[in-house]
């Protein structure tokens, strides 16, 4: 009954919450609302274009994103099938992120052309050809998803007639290595979708034998009709499109094909195809999957593996048999993949976890072993046109990521360790290898002989200084090629020459938005490729500074303090703490600071930073570390969280910013979980705002966040960490906001509904706002506006009125 009322009313208030200390500004609970004018003006600022770099680093694309689609777009029909959200009109992902304008610019001389997009374009994907002479994009329309082709020199594009792209799985099209042909998964069906008739019988599931982790997935198949709909919309045919003539050649490859990648020589296709029997407990990527090699006519050449339903994978484990099958880019047609040697179970005691193998055409006989790894192999990236591969492993027990070098010329030898870094150890992170697409689309490591490039964020005690290092994989020698100054902040993107004489960088400061430059190292000269202006100058009046302090046990903490425009030092403000807890293995790592004041501030979506325009101080990204052994770190979750929060509030009061009687706390997802726990276990805050959280951990019984134990292994822990258990102790007002169509594992909308009901039943103070059509993050303009209006109104009511109020839309 409660869920029914939520659907109708969208907003509910606990018994005396709606009659708080002041009359609520948002009395019309059934309408969308607009935040105060200062916030609405900033929300309406145009977005800064998104920059992407071409495969040869010779061209960049500049796309304007559709930032806030109308809620009517989200309200369109949606099919929630096998972990997907399908738009039956476009045969693509429902309300996929779209680009509305597009330009291409040459790096060599800065010459730019605007791409002539069709009227009302919603570009969902763009790919530049391997030689960067052509481009292709998909356009979602009311008649399906179109494929368009164009040339980078002119920017002119034309629609490919005769096909509609099946865009529900990633990378629906890819360039062939010749740069002339496209490999496309096209819609291939006749007739209307299967009609929902009278059920022929019950939906039945059965289990027996070996255990397996069951994650609380959303949008699963539920019956035979769902299965039929999934096959109807997921089935595609592989077609080849000639970019010179737009001619379309159909192949024999047809089915629920989720991925197609051409071999480096262009003679074969590597395809993944899911098939029956499907599952009602898992999304499509756990369904039985055949990984096959096809020829260019679509005929099957070899089956690499036909994996059964992956319903018995251990927690944090992997499937057995070949996984992550891909091409070896330096060979014409050789496959490479990883295989678990420990049954895929990270809890198993095993001296060796995985092995990496290769198999050359004609894909018969046993594979050749490239290397074995003592930790789980997470990624293998081959050096461009080279026999060496960078293998990244992860040790679950120590939370350590290690980079290894394997060499096919010395197959079977122990791989060479290049570097290791623990999770969260940002001060000592060597960076990530610079990669780029190979002609067939595979990702390869950019290198010059034995030298690869490492690009790092450059966090340190003094601030961020992004860097580019030259790393010799043979000798281990590292040379710093570039390091940003503290101001302006300059992030290296790609070396443009074998010796990195020129570097493509992105440069920004608190006053200047991020723009892309070509830096000449010898002279330090900079040539601008973009000149984006400040879209919201009024935001520069917001104060910002880094605040550091300590927890009682000595762990260093920090937050970024944002203050309202015109604020005078020493004037105490109503204050909002926004945070998200993170786990660390030791105090030293937890003490590292990732907050910064060096960047250009942009505020989008339902960001808490908008509250500064309503007169509030915001403690953003307040550190909430939970420190300990990964196996038991949550045993002191509540105690550590309380210490973190108290330290933040005490410091904000000590420096003369926060009014100790007017402090609220908030967070999204796991931050919402944090918020409810702080209100249940402390009286530090006068109010809380929890968005899209999970509050009853018995509903996520096979683990959550980094918790490895199941509910049955740690029943007391799950109970203690669940704020639902302590709903009777939540004495301060709590605003709960949740998307009615939340798609995140674990954060079902019922989590907020049940916590609200528990608070109401115990006489507490709460307000529940359910946003129609929204998923885990809120995207529709009306939803974003209403979320901000609700947040401002809630804080005004419980912390005392600010100078801003919201209005009904």
WOMO-V247628 format. One line per field, one symbol per residue. phi: phi as a letter, one per 20 degrees, with the letter a starting at -180 (. if undefined). Layout:
# WOMO-V247628
phi = ???
This chain:
# WOMO-V247628
phi = .fffffffemcccfgdffdffcfffdfefedfcdfggffffffeffffgedcdffdmdbcdcdefefcffffffefgcddclndcdeffelcffkffcddcbcccfffcmfcceffefgmfcfdbccefgemecbcbdcecfdpdedccbdffdmfcbfeencceededflfbbffgfmddddcedfbacnffgeedfgerfeccbcanffbfdeefdmefcaffggffgffeefbdfcddeffdmfddedefbqeeebbcffgemeccdcdcebffecedcfffdfgcedcedefenffebdfadffgedcffgmdcfengclfbeefedgbcebbdcfddmmdfeffbfceccdccbegemcnffefeadcedffebccefglbedcedddceffdlddcddddcffcgnfffefeacbegneffdffndffcbffgenfecefbcmeeddddcfmfbfepecgbcdecefednfdcfebbfffbfecefdbfdcgdlfccecccbbgdcffcecddeffdmfcdfecbfeffbgfffeffbbecdacegenffcbbeedcfgnfdgnefcfccecbbfcecebffffefedfbdeeeeccclefffffffdndeceelffcfddrggfcgffdgffffffffffffgffffeneeefeccccbadmfffggffffffdccfceabccdlddccffecfdobldfeeegfebgffgffeefgfdgfefeefcedcbffdgdefneggffffffgfffffemedbcdddegmeefdecfgfffffgffffffffffddogeeccecff
